């Protein structure tokens, strides 16, 4: 059975989603000495969007999570914290 996340995420920022999942990109990005501009170039995700993701103002979709994980040489599951993980 698949979870229906539409009640949590409608496309616009929903502050309740932060209670479900916290995105962890800042530390691995800094460990690899990547700027947001460089990560943007590696992922094709705008610098603004990456900044919003890091600051908890936007939730990435799965394609974005995959691109970020590839650029940071990580598994997608290591990019977030969740009580449901």
C-alpha positions as CSV (number, residue, x, y, z in Angstrom):
1,X,0.0,0.0,0.0
2,X,1.3,3.5,-0.9
3,X,1.0,6.4,1.5
4,X,-0.9,9.4,0.2
5,X,1.3,12.4,0.9
6,X,-1.1,14.8,-0.8
7,X,-2.7,15.6,2.5
8,X,0.8,16.7,3.7
9,X,2.0,18.4,0.6
10,X,-0.1,20.4,-1.8
11,X,2.7,21.9,-3.9
12,X,3.0,25.0,-1.7
13,X,5.0,25.1,1.5
14,X,3.2,23.4,4.3
15,X,4.9,24.0,7.7
16,X,3.5,20.7,9.0
17,X,5.7,18.7,6.6
18,X,8.7,19.7,8.6
19,X,7.4,17.6,11.4
20,X,7.3,14.6,9.1
21,X,10.7,15.0,7.4
22,X,13.8,17.2,7.9
23,X,16.1,17.6,4.8
24,X,19.8,17.4,5.7
25,X,21.8,18.9,2.8
26,X,23.7,21.7,4.4
27,X,26.3,19.6,6.3
28,X,27.2,17.2,3.5
29,X,27.4,20.1,1.0
30,X,29.8,22.0,3.3
31,X,31.8,18.8,4.0
32,X,32.4,18.5,0.2
33,X,33.1,22.3,0.0
34,X,30.3,22.9,-2.5
35,X,28.6,26.2,-2.8
36,X,24.9,26.4,-3.7
37,X,25.9,27.6,-7.1
38,X,28.1,24.5,-7.7
39,X,25.4,22.2,-6.3
40,X,22.9,23.9,-8.6
41,X,25.2,23.3,-11.6
42,X,25.6,19.6,-10.6
43,X,21.9,19.0,-10.1
44,X,20.1,21.4,-12.5
45,X,18.1,22.6,-9.5
46,X,18.1,26.4,-9.1
47,X,20.2,28.0,-6.4
48,X,17.1,29.6,-4.9
49,X,15.3,26.2,-4.7
50,X,18.3,24.6,-3.1
51,X,18.5,27.4,-0.6
52,X,14.8,27.1,0.2
53,X,15.2,23.3,0.7
54,X,18.2,23.8,3.1
55,X,16.3,26.4,5.1
56,X,13.3,24.2,5.5
57,X,11.1,26.5,3.4
58,X,10.5,24.0,0.6
59,X,10.2,20.2,0.4
60,X,12.1,18.6,-2.6
61,X,10.3,16.1,-4.8
62,X,11.8,12.6,-5.3
63,X,13.6,13.6,-8.5
64,X,15.2,16.5,-6.7
65,X,16.2,14.3,-3.8
66,X,17.8,11.8,-6.3
67,X,19.7,14.6,-8.1
68,X,21.0,16.0,-4.8
69,X,22.0,12.6,-3.5
70,X,23.9,11.9,-6.7
71,X,25.7,15.2,-6.6
72,X,26.7,14.7,-2.9
73,X,27.6,11.0,-3.5
74,X,25.0,9.9,-0.9
75,X,22.0,7.7,-0.6
76,X,18.7,9.4,-0.6
77,X,17.8,7.9,2.8
78,X,20.8,9.8,4.3
79,X,19.5,13.2,3.1
80,X,16.6,13.3,5.5
81,X,15.5,12.6,9.1
82,X,12.0,11.3,9.8
83,X,10.4,9.5,12.7
84,X,9.0,7.2,10.0
85,X,12.4,6.4,8.5
